[in-house]
């Protein structure tokens, strides 16, 4: 998750390690069978295959008691007693990255964007749609557990320093599983508003297929957003030792309040949520979009709603919402390859910012660009930049496609940055469960330091975390397939979430 991982050495019998490595070879080979499905010719990009695997990745990140239809079979039940230390059931949800922690701030953002992907591109997902919906529900079921008490919201499970001091499997980890909460006197508007956004966005996903569950989600979104808006504050202030520097909120909580209000408006069409935007006068230009800063997402989402609803919406927004359109267009003008002002491009063409996990940038920005382009195209509009450049929807789509293609192999190293996709992909990813023998191969208990040899070995990970997109190459297109270089080799849920929608679109539009 973009922060340093301590990996203290422990002298372990190398004979035992060697035997286990031999045992897991069969599991590794079996995993490769999945990677060969639907494969096209070597130099072709198979977006449908990438879509299937991107969604499958989420099964590898599951925490809790796994369902009977679990396809990532080497993963087993884990952390089923989460919450017991505080007397509540907090099992379920997702591990954020290559560790065994559950951080609700990035998990909620992942859920919001995955829901948005389904809302925009679900009709293109075919048989993968149900798996995408299942992935959303795995998170929302957990978020509901975290918000059962209207005055107490659980926002994290697992003590980070304890977790990062070990390299162990989630199935038998023995690290500190304390649960951390915000409340009316120790608020956290950014994390609670993002949880509200996730619940609201997912409620729209379930409106037709499961209206009862959809109402449950929307009711809970309303409750959680009310908490976030009423008890304003930054969770850094009350939980700093366990959320910083891992998922500190660096941008403040106003963007999450605006983001949450927009999603609740989209789910309910109640103008009181627009009043919150107007009261806060939250219109900010920023080119950021990720688990921390939502500014570009706010401007694009608000502009799309204005394109769809016209005067029925604009009359309820300050300055008729024109500032959102202005900032959405500025966002687009800043990412143009011929004159980028908000991103830089590597020599091979990959977008970069100064983030801990490089692939967060091209995935999230390309998702916004694609969604915005399609809605602009629907009303036959384009963007005119201050330097005179005219940006058509087709140009925006081409930019998004270039980033997806790079990730899937059209890059200077001719390698895919998705595990299990193509013939050349990362094999030594920074991921505890993937790097250690599964319970099927080694059922004996493994303790905190027992995994150190697996962290340190140069051998490939024994378990393929199929679909995981890693942090990726540096600004010169160089990539180290090395567990210790977590910025390059660690996958996260919030890298895959926006890519899922992109893969679905390009599977049908190339």
Helices and strands as residue ranges (DSSP letters): H 14-35, H 47-60, G 84-86, E 102-103, H 104-121, G 122-124, G 126-128, H 129-146, E 152-157, H 160-164, G 170-172, E 179-183, H 189-205, H 211-230, H 235-243, H 254-268, H 272-280, H 295-309, H 311-314, G 318-321, H 322-333, G 337-339, E 344-345, E 351-352, H 359-378, E 383-384, E 390-391, H 393-407, H 432-435, H 452-456, H 486-489, H 493-506
